[in-house]
Amino acid sequence: MESSTIESATSFGRFFLPGPTEVHPEVLSAQTRALIGHRGPAIKELMGELQTGLRDLFRTESPVLISTSSATGLMEAAVRNGVRSRVLSLVNGAFSRRFGEIAEACGFVVDTLEVEWGQTFSADQVREKLASGGFDAVTVVHSETSTGALNPISQISEVVREQDDIVLLVDSVTGVGGAEVQTDEWALDFVLTGSQKALALPPGLAFGVASERLMGRSAAATRKGVYFDLVSFRKQLDNLQTPTTPAVSLFYALAKQLDRIRLEGLEARWDRHQAMADRCVQWVDTMRDERGVALSVLAPEGSRSPTVTCVVLPAGTTGPSVVSAMKEKGFTIGGGYGKLKETTFRVGHMGDHTVTELDAVLDALGEVLT
């Protein structure tokens, strides 16, 4: 690859994609430690440290699975290990649709319950659909990255638990680490995230927690393959190891970031993300009411993700043009995703960013849009 095609490095605080997220220099530099074997005492010590931080992150007493893969790998693991035959896929954006498509690609029957992109699901909608019977699993996205909508996972979980023997599979890729997740309290059967979102790590790792109900499903599953066999994951994790060769350098970065999260405090981290989301909404309101730019937030009030905001543009302004103009100002933001590409842009306010850094992005956006 020629050097001209590689984006030059900039100071921290100018990269606001909704993933991959900007990584703090301390976390990046942690990867330079010498490698260790992945079957010796050193890896066990490291894995033990990681488990302590990850269990607190997910708010669980269960082991946290660490996969050297993208989050898509654990989405496939969720369906291969957790589905028997028929899935209800809750779709309110591009990534929730993709979860259902993964289940279908794995050979399962998928029924879709869909609402308009940007909206979220109510408990009653899910309850009514499940009452038709025949489902053994539900897939749902917690924070829908394509729209900035936040589904009420705790309420959906309560509804799923009303049914006999249905497991809830949750993609919280832009949730965990930035939005409240209570794995045990909410009785989630499988919840997963990726390293490159609100955890602000380099891409390449995925993390998940499986309930004992889900592990029972995995033990009986016949289509789970080898790489994402959760029984194998759990067996090796009991010995503080991984079933296949792990990305050890990324583990070093994870250890550093978990320590940083511990020092900040998880609740404080949630609050910081919510403050950034609130600031985005406030900016949109100001642009519309005081500066005459007809912007709006796609997701309705009360259902907005604390980690990503999707902004609807006025007629005559396109998402790609805004992203390009921001690039010229030295900022990276997200364009609209899928069918929203032309009409929206997205700001990924997650990871280690602050309201102060976000304000610089919003000031530049104000100049671009007026």
Buried (B, 14 or more C-beta within 10 A) or exposed (E): EEEEEEEEEEEEBBBBBBBBBBBBEEBBEBBEBEEBEBEEEEBBEBBEBBBEBBBBBBBBEBBBBBBBBBBBBBBBBBBBBBBBEBBBBBBBBBBBBBBBBBBBEBEBEBEBBBBEBBBBBBBEBBBEBBEEEEBBBBBBBBBBBBBBBBBBBBBBBBBBEEBEEBBBBBBBBBBBBBBBBBBBEBBBBBBBBBBBBBBBBBBBBBBBBBBEBBBEBBEEBEEBEEBBBBBBBBEBBEEBBBBEEBBBBBBBBBBBBBBBBBEEEBEEBBEBBBBBBBBBBEBBEBBBEEEEBEBBBBBEEEBBBBBBBBBBBBEEBBBEBBBEBBEEBEBBBBBBBEEBBEBBBBBBBBBBBEBEBBEBBBEBBBEBBE
